[in-house]
Amino acid sequence: MSQLMMDRRRFLSNSALVGGLAAAQTFIGVRAGHASDEAAVRMQLGWLASNGVIGEVAAMKKGFFKEQGVTLTIVPGGPNVDGVAGVAAGQSTIGQLSSSPSIMLARSAGVPVKAFLAGYRKHPFTYFSKQAKPIRTPQDMIGKTIATPPTSMVLLKALLAKNGIAESQVKIVNMGSDMNQLLTGQADAVSGWVTNTNALAVLGDDRVDMMLWDARLQLYANVYYTTDQQLDEHSNVLVRFTTAAAKGWGYVRDNPEEAVDMLVEAYPNLDKASELKAVRSVIDFSFGDSTKETGWGAMSKENWAAQIKAYADLKQFAGAVPTVDDVATMSILEATAAIRKKVG
């Protein structure tokens, strides 16, 4: 699964590059035609293409983007791709990131990007333990060994701080992409996305989950973002994109098996059996009681403010502490409220 946050130092080193590229290039992501008013939208992913874009794939297959006059191109990311810098430089219209802290860190480093939509209503990042030594609450971590990837270390530290637990009360160790440290007893808990069914299959039926969201650190996942300039000059295109994407995600909820077929056809490297297992979880994170009221993709200023405070308290920002208005806009959500609530 994609990495949870971007390195602060990468933002500092790339800030000058972003400025130079933006000055040298035109914004090629949106191209409006005089006759058809069609717009070509490039969406840069923060990682490799996965079930995080199943809604967009369904919307393309069902013609929802075409209805809105949008031609969407999904651009996969990877470990050596700085998608935020590319979007900031105008190489892509919008981007999608696995986790909201990336936007906050980028903005603090002077990168002019802003979130306008959150695909998952809550973050799937979870700590996994076994029934023999269950960790169901943050307090259960005290005296235990917790394994987490280096890119997610700040999440664990923020979780402990949020729940009044000193770091010295927990032994924190690094882990890679697999769950072996839990199976071998080297750790009492490991971490990852609960939607990653392939990685979790090895843990068996006696797995105990403690989700980051339920442990009082409530981040957004599958965050869609763009630049200040795109918001100022092409907000109508972003509204049309969001309208089509919302319909696509609604189609996935109502037709999950067909949507998986569409996803695997678009990305043959994905395993259909695994995606069929994962799709229900993906739908659960995209829809729920909260989306019936607020609609698919909703965010709140209060949640963003809490995230900013948590990261500021841990001194994670390389530059100035951003404000909520720096990191997120509610304008696209407001303009698409009717369709988002209809599919919510």
GUVO-536950 format. One record per residue: z, x, y of N, C-alpha, C, O, CB in turn; residue in one letter. Coordinates in steps of 0.1 Angstrom, whole numbers, plus 5000, padded with zeros to 4 digits. Each point is the difference from the previous one (the first is absolute). Glycine has a CB too. Example, Ala and Ser with C-alpha at 12.3 -4.5 7.8 and 13.67 -1.06 7.14 Angstrom:
! residues 2
507851324943500049915012500050095012500750105000500549714988a 498150155023500050095011500849925011500150055011497750074983s 
! end
This chain:
! residues 344
500050084988500049925012500050095012500450125000500849694988m 498450135023499850085012501350055006501149944997496949935008s 501950245002501250065005500649915011499349935007499950304988q 502149785007500749905008500050035015500249915008501250044972l 498550175023500050035015499350135002499850084991502449805012m 497350145009499250125004500950105006501049975007497049894996m 501850274994500850115005499950015015499049995006500650134973d 501649895027500150015015499250125005499349995010502949904989r 497850224994499350125005498549985000499350065008502650084983r 497649785000498549974999499749925013498950035006501149964969r 500849925030499749935012500050105012499149995008501949804982f 499950305010500050095012498850095000499450025010503149984989l 497150054989498950094999498749925002499050065005502250094980s 498749725012498849935002499949935013498949955003501150024973n 501050025032500049935013498950055009499249925006503250044992s 497450175003499050065009498649974994499149975008502550214999a 498349834980498749974994499649865003498849975003501750194979l 500449745016499749865003499549985014499049935002502850014981v 498950125027499549995013498650055002499249945007503250085001g 497350104987498750065001498949914994498949995005502250234995g 499249734988499049924993499849875008498849955001501950154977l 500349845027499949875007499150025012499249915004503050014988a 498050205015499250025012498550034996499149975008503050125003a 497749974977498650044997499249904993498850005000502150224998a 499849674997499249904992500149875007500949975008499650154971q 498649795017500149865004500849934988500150064990497749945024t 502649884989500749934990499049934991499449905003502650065012f 497750104973498949964992500449894990499249954993499950285009i 502249744998500549904990499449865002499749934991502350205006g 497949835016499649865003498750015007499950065011502449864990v 496650014994498750005006499649865002499649944990499850295000r 500649715021499649865002498649995003499550085009502849875000a 497049974984498549985003499849895010500849915001498750164976g 499549955032499849905011499649864994500449905006498950295009h 500049814974499549874995501049944990500449885002497350205001a 502849994988500849944989501550025003500849934993497450114991s 502250055025501450035003500750044987501249974998498849875021d 499350234972500650054988500750135003499650085009498649814977e 502950135007500850125002500250084987500349944990500949955029a 498550244982500350094988501450065001500350075010497249984988a 503349914993501450055000500350094989499849974988500949825023v 499750334992500450104990501550004999500750015010497350144994r 502549834984501550004997500450124992499650024988500449735013m 500750345006500450134993501349984993501049955006497950185012q 501149904969501249994992500950125001499550115002499349744982l 502550145014500950115000500050084987500450114999501049775018g 498050054973500050074987498849954992499149945007503450074993w 497450014988498849964992500049854999501149935001499050284985l 498749735012499949854999500849954988499950064989497849955022a 503049884991500949954989500149855002499249945008502150274990s 499649724995500249865002500549965014500149885003500350114972n 499950115033500449975014498949945008500249955011501450234987g 497149834997498949955008499349894992498949965002500850265009v 501049724979499449904992499649875008499049944997502350144983i 499549895030499649895009498850035008499149905001503350055001g 497450175003498850035007498750004991499049955004502450195012e 498849914972498950004990499649854997498849975000502050254990v 500249705008499749864997499349935012499149924999502950074986a 498550055027499349945012498650045002499249935005503050075006a 497550134985498650045000499249934990498949965003501850275005m 499849764980499349944989499749855003498949954996502150214988k 499949775022499949865002499349965014499849895003502350084983k 497650145021499249975013500949975012499449955010498849984975g 503150095014500949965011499750095012500149955012501649974972f 498150215014499750095011498649965006499950015013501550184977f 497749785002498749965005500149885009499349995010499650114969k 501949805017500249885008500550045014499749935010500849944969e 500350245022500650045013499150105007500450055011501849914979q 496650075005499150095006500550144999499850085010499549745006g 501450224974500650134998499450064987500049944989502149995023v 497450204989499650084989501150104998500250095008497349874996t 503350034985501150094997499650114991499449984990502249835014l 498850315000499950124991501450054998500750045009497050024999t 502849954979501350064997499850144997499250044991501649745000i 499950315016499950144999501350064993501050005006497550015015v 501450034966501150054993500650135007499350075006499849844973p 502250105020500750125005500350104988499250004990501849875029g 500050214983500450094989501050105006500449995012497449994977g 502750115003501050095004499650105011500950055008500049944969p 497950035025499550095011499349935011499350065008500550124975n 500449695018499349925010501149945010500949934996497250014988v 501750105028500949955011499449885006499350015010501750224995d 499249654989499449885004500449965014499149955008500849984969g 501350095027500549965014499250085010499549945010502850014981v 497550185007499250085010498649955001499449995010502050214985a 498049764993498649955000499949875008499049985007500650134971g 501349805020500049875007500250035015499349945008501649934972v 500150215023500250035014498850065007499849995012502650054982a 496850044998498850065006498849915000498950045005502050184987a 499249665003498949905001499150014988498949945000501350075024g 500150074966499250014988500049874992499149974992501350285007q 500749685001500249874994500649905010500750045009499550074968s 499549765021500549905009501549984998500849995009497049904991t 502650104987501449974996500450084989499150074994500749695014i 501450244988500550074989501149924993500549905005499050325006g 500849824976501149944993500850114994499650094994499049705000q 502750205009501050094996501049944990500249885000499650245021l 500749964970501049954990501349955006500649914996498450244987s 501449925028501349975006500150015015499350085006501750014973s 499849825027500149995014500550135007499650025012500849744985s 500550324997500450125008498950095004500250075011501949924976p 496850025006498950085004499549975014499750095008499649934968s 500749855028499649955013501050055010499650055011499249754979i 502450185007501150045010499950155003500250055011501349764981m 498450274997499950155002498850045008500050095008501349944970l 497649905019498750045007500249975015499650085008499049874971a 501949935024500249965014500950105007499750045012499949724982r 501550285000500950105006499350135003500450075009501549824978s 497150145004499350135002498849995010499250095002501549974975a 499249825029498949985010498749954995499050005008502150185004g 498849774976498849954994499949855004500949934996499150244984v 499049795026499949865006499649894990499049945001500450175020p 501449884968499849904990501149895000501150035004497650144982v 500949715009501049895001499749914988498949974997501350055028k 500949934969499949904989499649865005500649965011501150184975a 497549795007499749865004500249904989499849885002498650215014f 501949964971500149914989500750084989499950124998497949765008l 503050054986500750064988499749924988500449884998501550205017a 497349984976499549934988501149954991499949904994498150245008g 503049944996501149974991501249955009500450065009498950114973y 501349725014501149945008501350084998500949995009498149794988r 501150304993501150104999499550124992499049994992502749825009k 499050305000499550124994500450014985501149974996499150145026h 498849934969500350014986500750134996500350014988497749855009p 502450235012500650124996501449974993500849925006498050215013f 501549934970501149964991500650124994499450104997499649674999t 502350225001500850104992500249944986500549894999500650215022y 498549974969500049954986501150084992500150125001497549825000f 503249994992501150054992499949944986499249914998502350145023s 499549984971500149944986501349924999500950025007497650174983k 501549725000501149914998501350084997501149965003497449864989q 501350305002501250084997500750055012501350015000497650064980a 500449965031500650045013499349925011499250065007501450174984k 499649645010499249935010500350025014501250025004498749814979p 499150175025500250025015499449875006498749995001501250274999i 500949655003499649875006500249985015499449925006501149994971r 500450185028500350005014500050145005500250094992501149695006t 498650255015500150135005501350074996500150124998498549815021p 502549994981501350064996500150054986500750104997500349745019q 498150114976499950054986499450144999500150074990499749695002d 499650285019499450145000501150115002499750114997498249795013m 503250064995501150105002500350074987500349944990500649925029i 499150284981500350084989498950014990500150064989502249875014g 496550015000498850014991499050105005500050045012500449714982k 498750284997498850095003498849915002499649934992501450264995t 498449825025498949925004498850095002500050095008501549735003i 497450154982498850085001499049925009499749884997500750234980a 499049965032499049935009499050115004500350125002501349705006t 497150144995499050105005500450065013500749935008497549954979p 501450245017500350055013499649915012500750005010499150234979p 499049715009499549915011500949885002499949935010497850154985t 503149884995500949895001501450035002500949915000497549974985s 501950255017501450045002500749935012501149974999498250254991m 499949775021500649945012500349854997501049955006497750215008v 500649774977500349864997501450004993500849915003496850034995l 502750154993501350004993501150035010501049945000497950134979l 500850035030501150035010500249885010501149985003498250264995k 499649695005500249895009500749884993500949935006497050145006a 501949924975500649904992501550024999500949915002497150064985l 502450165011501450044999500749975014501149955000498450224982l 499849885028500649985013500249855004501049965006498050265001a 500049704990500149865003501149934993500649905004496950104998k 502950064986501149944992501350075001500949984992497449934993n 501850195025501350075002500450094989501250024998499449795015g 498450254980500350104989499650145005498850025004500849804978i 501350275017499750145004499150064989500149984989502150045023a 496950074993499050064991500750094990499650024989498749985029e 502950054986500850094990500549924988500450064991500250085029s 499449734981500549914989498949984990500349944989501349955027q 497250154986498949984991499350134998499850085009499949684998v 499950274980499250124997498649965001499549924992502350184994k 497449965023498649975002499150114995500250125003500449745017i 498550114971499150104994498549955002499849885002502050194981v 497350025017498649975001499449954987500550034989499350145029n 499249754983499249964988498549995004499650015012502449864980m 497250134998498649995001499549854999500749915005499050324986g 499249755003499449864999500549934988499749884999498350205014s 502649994977500449934988501549975000500750045009497450074978d 502449825003501349954999500950084990501049954996498249825011m 500350344989500750074989501450045002500850004990497050095005n 502649945017501450045003501049894996501150034997498050125021q 500549734984500949894995500049994985501149984994498449895027l 499450154973500049994985500750114993500649994990497249905012l 502250235004500750124994501450015005500750094995497150025004t 502749815010501450005004500250105011501250035004499449914974g 498350125028500250105011500449935013500550065009497850094980q 501449725011500349925012500549864995499649954990498750175025a 502549824994500549864997499149905005500149884997502250215003d 496849955009499049915006498850075005500250125004501649725003a 497150104992498750065006499549895009500449895000499150264980v 499549895028499449905010498549994999499350094995502749975020s 497549834990498649985001499749855003500949935004498750254979g 499149795017499649865003500149914988499650044989498950055029w 502249804983500149914989498749934996499949944989502550025018v 496650055001498749954997499250104991498949974995501149905026t 500550254977499350114992500349984985500950074995499250095025n 499349744974500349974986499750114991500750014990498849755015t 499550324997499750114991501250104999500450044989497249945016n 502950065007501150105000501349944994500850074994498150045026a 501349764982501349944996500049964985501149984995499149945028l 498650084971500049954986500950094991500549954990497149975014a 502550214999500850094991501549975001500750044991497550135012v 502349765007501449985001500649894991501250004998498550075025l 499449854971500549904991500649875006500049995012500450204973g 500249735007500549875004501450005006500449915006498149994977d 502250215015501350015005500150065014501050065004499849964973d 498149975030499950065014500849915010500049884999497750224995r 503049965015500749945011499450045013499850115003502349884983v 497549915022499350025013501049985012500749905000497150034989d 502150165020500749975013498950035011499750125003502749944988m 497149835015498950025010500650045013501149965005497649864983m 500650275019500350055013500349885009501050005008497650214988l 500649695004500149895009501349934998500749965010496850014990w 502950014987501249924997501350095003501149955001497649924982d 501150265019501150095003500150025015500650105004499150014974a 499749805030500250005015499150095007500250025013502149924983r 496850134998499050085007498749934999499350024990501950205006l 498449705014498949914999498750055007499949975012501849844986q 497550264995498850065005498849914997500149914991500850325007l 498049785009498849934996499150094992500050125001500149745020y 499150074970499150074992498649955002499849895005502050164978a 497150035013498649965002499849965015499549895003500350034972n 500650175033499949975015498650035005499450114998503149955005v 496949845004498750025006500250045015500949955007498149874978y 500350285019500250055014498650045006499050014993503350085000y 497849925020498850045008500450075012501250035002497549774989t 500450235018500350075012500249915012499649885000499250324992t 501949855019500149925012498749965005499849895005502350235000d 496949974994498749985006499349884992499349925006500550325002q 500349774979499449894992500649865004499349905001500250274980q 501849835020500749885004499649955014499849885002502150194984l 497950025023499649965013498549955001499749915007501950265002d 497549904983498649975002499449914989499049945002500950285009e 500849784977499449934989501049914992499949994988498550205010h 502549755010501049914993499349884993500649964990501150115027s 497249894988499349894993499650044986500049914991499250005031n 500350214977499650054986501250014991499949974988498250155022v 503049924995501350014992500449874996500549984989500250235023l 499249694997500349864996499149954989500549944990500350015033v 497950084978499149964989500350074987499949944989498350025029r 502150174983500450074988501249944993500049974988499050245022f 502049764998501349954995499749864994500649974989500750165028t 497949794989499749864995499450014986500449934991499249995032t 499450174975499350024987501050064990500049964989497850075023a 502950074992501050074991501049904995500349994988499450225023a 500849704998501049904996499449914989500749964991500450055032a 497749944980499449924990499850074986500149944990498749945029k 500850254982499950074988501250024992500149984988498150145023g 502949904996501350014993500549874995500649994989500050205025w 499149704993500349874995499249974987500549944991500049985032g 498250134977499249984988500650084988500049954988498050025026y 502550154988500750084990501149924994500250004988499150215023v 501649734998501149934995499649884991500749984990500550095031r 497849864982499649894993499150034988499949924991500249955030d 499350254979499050044989500350144996499150095001499249755007n 502950204987500350144998499150074990499650115002502749835003p 497449994983499250074990498650035005499450104998501949784985e 498150025024498750025006500050115010499150085001500349684995e 501750255012500150105010500150144994499450095005501749745010a 499650184974500150134993498650044995499650125001502749834992v 496949965002498650034996499250065012499350094998500849724984d 500150125029499350055012500450145004499250095004500749685004m 501550264991500550135004499550114991499650105004502449785005l 498050094978499650104990498550025001499550114998502449834987v 497349965018498650025002499750095012499150085000500549694990e 501250215021499850085012500550144998499450105005500949705009a 500850224978500650134997500150024985501149984995500150025028y 497850044970500050014986501050104994500350004988497349945013p 502950155008501150094995501349934997500850064993498150125020n 501349704992501249934997500049934987498949964995501350005029l 500950034969500149954987500349855001501049965006499850264985d 498449705003500149855001501349954994500749925006496850064993k 502950074990501249954993501250035009500949925002498150124976a 501150085028501150045009500049915012501049965005498950274987s 498949745014499949925012500449864997500549935009497750225000e 501549804980500449864996501549994999500649905004497350074984l 502850145008501450005000500650015014501149945003498850174974k 499449965031500650035014499749895010500749985009499050264986a 499349685002499549905011501149905004500149965011497650074980v 503149934999501049905003501050055009500549945010499249964968r 500750235020500950075009499550025014500749985010500350134970s 497749925020499350025013500049875008500349995012498350194978v 501249715003500049875006501449965005500249955011497949984975i 502950105006501449975004500450085013500749945008499950024968d 498950165026500350085012499249955012500450025011500250174974f 498349755012499149955011500449865005499849965011498450184980s 502449785000500349865003501449974995500550064991497149885007f 503049965008501349954996500549905010499349955008501250274981g 500849755010500649905009499850035015499749915008502050044974d 498450185021499850035014498649985005499849975012502050204985s 497249854995498649995004499649855002499149975007500450254982t 501349695004499749865002500349965015499449915005501250044971k 500350125030500449975014499250085010499549965010502849984982e 497650195005499450105009498550034997499350055009503050044995t 497349884984498650034996499950144994500850095002498449765016g 499750174975499750134994499850115011499449975010499549914970w 501750235017499850125009501050015012499850085009497849904985g 503349935007500949995011500950125001500450064990499549695009a 500550285014501050105003500949945010499849905006498650304989m 502849875008500949955010500450125009500150114995500749704991s 499450175027500550105009501450054996500350115001498349795017k 502250004977501450044996500050104988500850095000500049685008e 498350214983499950094989499550145004500650104996499049714989n 499450195024499550135005501250075007500150124999497549795003w 503150025006501150065008501050064991500650115003499149735015a 500750104971500950054990499550134993500750094998500249684998a 497850235001499450124994500050125010500450114996498149744990q 501250125026500050115010501450065002500250125000497949775012i 502950024988501450055002500450084988500650105001499949705012k 499150164975500450074988499450145000500750104996499549694991a 498650235017499450135000500550085012500150124999497849784990y 502350035022500650085012501450054997500350115003498349745012a 502250074978501350054996500050124991500950085001499949695001d 498150244990499950124992499250115006499650104994500549754987l 499650135032499250115008498750034994499750124998502549975010k 497149814988498750034993498850015009498950044997502049844984q 499350085032498949995009499850145007500950065005499549704999f 498350294995499750135006499950005015500450095007498449964972a 500849835026500049985015500949905004501149984994496550095006g 502049855010500949895005500149894990499149984992500250085031a 501949884977500249884991499149895005500149955011502350124984v 496749884996499049895005500849875001501049984994497150144995p 501349795019500549875001499249914990499050044994501649995031t 499949844974499349914991498649985005499049994992503249905002v 497650095019498749985006499150124998498849985000502249865016d 499650284982499150124998499449994986498950044998502650095017d 499349824975499650024986499349874994499450014990502550155008v 498349735009499549874994499649905010500650005011500850044969a 497549895017499649885009500049884992499750004988498950155026t 501849744992500149874993498849915005499849894995502750125004m 496650055009498949925006499049954989499549885001500850255020s 499449954970499049964989500649904991499449914996499550325005i 502449794996500749904992500049865007499849904993501750294997l 498849815023500149885007498649935000499949884999501950215015e 497149994988498749945001499549954986499149925000500450245019a 501149884970499649964987501049924993500049984988498650225010t 502449745009501249944994499549884991500649984989500850085031a 497749864984499649884993499450044986500549944990499049945031a 499650214978499450044987501050074992500149984987497750035023i 503150084996500950074992501149914994500450024988499250185026r 500849704993501049904995499349914989500749964991500650055031k 497549964980499349924990499950074986500249934990498549975029k 501150234981500050074987501350054996500250054989497550015016v 503449935004501350054997500749924990501250034996498950065026g 
! end
